[in-house]
Amino acid sequence: MSATNFGKWLQHLRKKAGLTQRALAQHIICSTSALRKYESGERRPPAEQIERLIEQLSIDPSEQETFRKLARAPLSAAPTPPTDMRPARYPGALPIPPGPLIGRDQLMTRVRDRLRLPATRLLTLTGAPGIGKTRLALEVASQLRYAFADDVCYLTLAPLSNAHLVIPAITQALGAAQPAPHDPVELLVQSLQERQVLLVIDNCEHVLEAACDLARVIARCPFVKVLATSRTALNLRSERRVSVPPLELPPETPDVATVKRAAAVQFFVDRAAAVVDDFVLSAANAAEVATICRQLDGIPLAIELVAARCADERLPKLLQQLDRRLVLLTDGPRDLEAHQQTLRSTLAWSYDRLPAAEQQLFARLGVFTGGAAPAAIAYVARNTVAVPAPDAAVLDSTLDPALRQALGHLIDSNLVQAEPRVDETISRIVMLETLREYALEQLALRGDLASVRDRHAVYYHALALRVEPDIRGPQQVQLMDTLEQEHTNIRAALAWSAQAQKHQLALETAGAIWWFWYTRAHIHEGRTCLRAMLDATQDWRRQLLAGQIDSDDQSVRAQASRHMKALHGAGVLAHIQGDSTEAQTWLSESLAISRQLNDLASIAAAVTNLGAIALRNQAYAQARALYEEGLAVRRSMGDHHGIAFNLNNLGIIAHEQCDYERASQLYTESAAIKRQFNDRRGLAMTLINHGIVARVQGDLEAARVMGQEGLEICQELADQWGITGALTNLAAVDRLCGDYDAALTRYAGAIDLARKQENRWIIIECLEGIAGVDAARGNAPRAARLLGAAHAARGRMGAPLPLPEKDDYNQMFEMARAQMPNAEWERRWAEGQALSLDAAIRLVDDDGSLPPV
């Protein structure tokens, strides 16, 4: 036998691994010319290079000894290797995989090892359309073909429309004669009974009726194994299943090395490099590539189709086009099956083969974003007209038997995924975003889009109303988590209600959940949404306040109450973002409606938050009068939560006027009530405030203890706003204790959260604190710039430095100023005043002084 057989095998393995001769030569530490001679059969590799070849080419353990024997054989007579270069034995020859399989190493090993087990006769790869089942099957079969004496036979069932044709198609792929008439199963058994063959059967989902015949064949052919791919399991007793997930997605991080490790990114880069010679992942494009991969759900076919467009479009434009991803995901490789050449055709192939009831349910599930609970599906997917109803009637909907069966089939078909509870019942149904877009298209084509979206909006309106009364009570963590999980659905429901001009429904939903937006740091989104709802309904409110609408009518009162809540929420969120003018407008209007309705709780809430605006502007007399009015109303109502809240606010006034003894008394009284009535969040805020008083009085240990307890409560409640304030105050304690590294770590965490919340107050405090660290460490130039930036921002916002903080501020100011000449100080200070808050943060980040969050 010619000595070139080993060389051909080596060459094939190299190409299969996606390596050039130069790359492989570098890996095994030899010259490119030497490797070229190994592949041409002119030379044999030395022993150490044989072992490196085995490692670099990932040669299967069962083939390694054969590889060594061939590599060491004399050049004159080498035995014939069992390589992929041998002639195919069957018409159904195994296609050679196109290049290396990326991102599936662990999964490939798992499938291969399971298929090798003697007990495994039939292994089915299941997964969503375009997920890469076929590609994985080809790679596993290619690696295992040496383990089957009679080779591997491949066929796709995609062209077949009749299950009765499946067994004859397998027989034909094996090259067996088909005399007629004859039992097709018996003929196939006769052909396979004594053979050791791996049958790779692709695209089984639409001919599942043939599964029983296939089971009969497997049972009578002891040396045959089947590797099948199917969107739906075959449901045979002999079947073992492996679910093929999307490729691993990159996290949201600017770190290129971290992004690069994600399998989806590796696959995108490989496919993009196939059409753009110099395409590489870099700091300049890593964020865009990562975003594309996440928006494509890690679906290999989708990634391949988008990456192929890198030859014609730049990444930013591709990102913009992904809003209509199914239009973008076309024109795939021509050497794929017809239904796999575009993602749209792949989805259509799957959708068209669903029964009518499952098609309808699949389309209706498209209105859910981020998944849905069974009760939501039961209400939204049924054939009814959506009308606002008592929340119990909506939220306690259950799946009827037909809907439950259709949903189960969609789960089995991998068109949706079920997230189980601990007790293994279904807690949530989720759909890949790309499939969801296709479902929405089908819903629109069916003419059901508006009616289903109406029911979706009504369901989440009911959810908001059910959660609202207890959102600040003992169940607040669970309720906040529920709203967080459903936030994307609520967002979609609000957007649809606005588009459909159902402003009252949207206003009531938004007004019920504004406290969630506040607590979980969705400040900008909540404020924007509430402003839009209020702007759309302002004429009605003008008529109400002008006495042109009968405010004694119960339906009018109910509608006015909805507006009052939304106005109050909008005012609080505007105040948080430093917009005192808009906050004053919304809260004043809310107070006017509250007084018209004689709603005591709402009057107290409005005057209290108007007091917060006055306090921020250091109008202490006005703030105290408003807080005391709110306290009196709440005492008359016996509202323990509100009483404690107003005592806390009066404590803030005493604190800011440097009456620390009075502030401590008020905080202590407030905290006691909050502990008694288990107001965890309120307790955290009071502890944080009391800790500040301890800090400015110099009792740093007490400040740390109270601040840490407040932080832990906020973390337990996932209260992002509270965490931000706690971190800022604890950072100041660390700074004053001389633990500058700890201080910077806390300042970094606070700034990261504050930027997401658009909380400029906290950002300013953090910049001043970091300047204090700089002054203590001798970095006076940057301290001057940061202090200048913070001073300018306070001026723009009308937020003067609180009196209790002035001593600490003056000390850090003078410490920094003493380290440089006056002229240089003035120059650095002026540079800082010209900076925006974002530019000031970048000044710190670029210097590398802030630890990563």
Secondary structure as UniProt FT lines:
FT   HELIX           4..16
FT   TURN            17..18
FT   HELIX           21..28
FT   HELIX           32..40
FT   HELIX           47..56
FT   TURN            57..58
FT   HELIX           61..72
FT   TURN            75..76
FT   TURN            84..85
FT   HELIX           105..116
FT   TURN            118..119
FT   STRAND          122..126
FT   TURN            129..130
FT   HELIX           133..144
FT   HELIX           145..147
FT   TURN            149..150
FT   STRAND          152..156
FT   TURN            158..159
FT   HELIX           163..165
FT   HELIX           166..173
FT   TURN            174..175
FT   HELIX           184..192
FT   TURN            193..194
FT   STRAND          197..202
FT   TURN            205..206
FT   HELIX           208..210
FT   HELIX           211..220
FT   TURN            222..223
FT   STRAND          224..230
FT   TURN            237..238
FT   STRAND          239..243
FT   HELIX           256..261
FT   HELIX           263..275
FT   TURN            277..278
FT   TURN            283..285
FT   HELIX           286..295
FT   TURN            296..298
FT   HELIX           300..307
FT   HELIX           308..311
FT   HELIX           315..321
FT   HELIX           322..324
FT   HELIX           325..328
FT   TURN            334..335
FT   HELIX           338..340
FT   HELIX           343..352
FT   HELIX           356..365
FT   TURN            366..367
FT   HELIX           374..380
FT   HELIX           391..395
FT   HELIX           401..412
FT   TURN            413..414
FT   STRAND          417..420
FT   TURN            422..423
FT   STRAND          426..430
FT   HELIX           433..445
FT   TURN            446..447
FT   HELIX           449..467
FT   HELIX           468..470
FT   TURN            471..472
FT   TURN            474..475
FT   HELIX           476..485
FT   HELIX           487..499
FT   TURN            500..501
FT   HELIX           503..519
FT   TURN            520..521
FT   HELIX           523..536
FT   HELIX           538..545
FT   TURN            546..547
FT   TURN            551..552
FT   HELIX           554..576
FT   TURN            577..578
FT   HELIX           580..597
FT   HELIX           600..616
FT   TURN            617..618
FT   HELIX           620..637
FT   HELIX           640..656
FT   TURN            657..658
FT   HELIX           660..676
FT   TURN            677..678
FT   HELIX           680..696
FT   TURN            697..698
FT   HELIX           700..717
FT   HELIX           720..736
FT   TURN            737..738
FT   HELIX           740..757
FT   HELIX           760..777
FT   HELIX           780..797
FT   HELIX           803..805
FT   HELIX           806..817
FT   TURN            818..819
FT   HELIX           822..833
FT   HELIX           837..847
//
